[in-house]
Amino acid sequence: MDHFARLFYRVLLVLACVSMVAALLAITLNIATRLVDGWSISGLDGYAGYSIAAAFFLALPSALMHGDHIRVTSVLDHVPQRVRAWLVTWGLVVGLLISVYLAWFSCRLVWMSHLYHDVAPTGDATPMWIPQLSMALGTVGFAVAFLHALVSQLRGQAFFHASGESTTRSE
């Protein structure tokens, strides 16, 4: 399971990178069309926003795995090992509960948008369930990552990458 979950996180991260490139292209094309008098492509602002939101949500599982979310290590560094393990487990349980609710809400939002034919208020009238899919996929991946981290913690295995493994960071 560990291998497939990490592969899933990596695929979501690649999709997040593709989304950032799509946002760059939409913004660049929007600027270029504004320079030409009288010519505009409607909805490019919306597509740039959708792409940026997709990049944010799709990168959530990888960010969790690499320890890029905010963690209160100043407290964890000053407590005994047994208390530290309990606090980390408690934090992962709370994170799992919140992420499962967020994933459920996001998937329900996609379904309701599809069911009620919700469209974007921009000129292109994009069906809202299409850009919302990336949010649902990212939040489901986030919940899976929290479950993965909790199971790893309970088994005594490492889930989070070491702080100084690839970059230097201060927490």
N, C-alpha and C positions, 0 to 999 in steps of 0.2 A: 504494500500500500504506500509506503514511504516514497518509493521511486515514482509511482504514478502521480501522487500528490505533488511532488516537486516538479514533475514534468508539466502538470496542469498549471502550477504557479508560473513556470517559465513561459508557457504558451500565452497566458494572460498578460505577462510582462511584454512579450513581443507585440501583442495586440495593442497594448498601451503605447508602445513606441510608434507603431503604425498610426495610431490616433493622433499623436503629437505631430507627426509629419503631415497628416491630413489637415490638422489645424493650421499649421504653417502655410500649407498650400492654399487653403481657403482664405486666410488673411492676406496673403500675397496677391492672390487673384482679385480679391476685393479692392485692394489698394490700386492695382493695375487698371481695373475697370473704371475706377473713379477718376483716374487721370485722363481717360478718354471722355470727351464731352458727350453727354447724352446717352451713354451706354452703361448699363448696370446689370448685374446678375442678381436677381432677388433671392434672398435666403442665405447668402454667403455668411453673414454674421451669425445666423442661427447654426449653420453647419460648423463653423469654427467653435462655437460654444458647445455643441454636441460632442465634438471631437475632444475638446479639453476635458469635459466631464467624463467622457469615456476613458481617457488616459488616467484620470484620477482614480476612478473606481476599479479599473482593470489592474492597476498597480498595487492595490491594497494588500493582496496576499504576499507578494514579494517583499513589500515594505515591512510587513510584520515579520517575515522570516529573517530579514536582514537586521532587525532591531531598529528600524528607522522611525517607528512610532515613539511617542513620548513615553518614557518609563521613569519611574521614580527610583533611580538607582542610588541616590544619596541616602535613602532610607534603607534599601536592601543591602547596601555595603556596610552598614553599621549594626546589623542584627546578627544573632547567632545563625549558623547554617540551618538548623532545624526550623527556626522561625522564618528564615528566608524562603525555604522550600514551601512552607505553608502559605506565605504571602504570595509567592509566585503562582501557586496552584489556585488560590482564591482569586487572584487577578485574572487568571486564564478562564476560570469558570464564569466570572462576571462578564468578561469580554466575549466568551462564547454565547452567553445568553443574549447580550445586546446585539451581537452580529447575526445570530439566528433570527431575531426579531427584525433587524434591518433587511436581511435577505428575504424573509417572508413578506415584509411590507413592499419591497422593491418588485418582487415577482407578482404580487397582487396588483400593484400599480400598473405593470405592463399588461396584465390581463384585463384590468378595468379600462385602460386606454384603448385596448384592442376591441373590447366588447362594446364600448360606447362611441367608437370611431372618433376619438379625440385627435384633433389636428393642431399643429403649431399655429400661433397667431400671426406668423410671418407671411410674406407674400407667396411662399412656395407651398404652404399648407401640408407640410410633412406629417404623416401619421405619427403620433407621439410614441407609440409602442416601439417603433424601430430604434430611435436613439435611446429609449429607456432600457432596451435589452442589454446594453453594455453595463448599465448600472446594476441590473439584476444579476448578470453574470459575475461582475466584480464582487458584489456583496455575498453571493453564494460561495465564491472562491475564498472570500474573507472568513466566512463562517467555517468552511472546511479547514482553512489554515489554523483557526483557533482550536478546532477540535483536534487537529493534528498536533498542535503544540501541547494541548492538555494531555493527550494520550502519551506523547513523548515524555512529558514531565512526570506523569504517573509511573511510567516504565523506567525512569531514571536515565533516559536517552537525551541527547542534545537536539534541540530543534532550532534554536536561534544561532545564527552564525556569530562567531567571535567578533567582538567590537573592532579590533584592529586588523581583521583579516584582509580586507581589500582597501579600505580607506581609513584615514585617521578621523575620528570624530570625538567631539566632547559632549558629554551628556549632562 
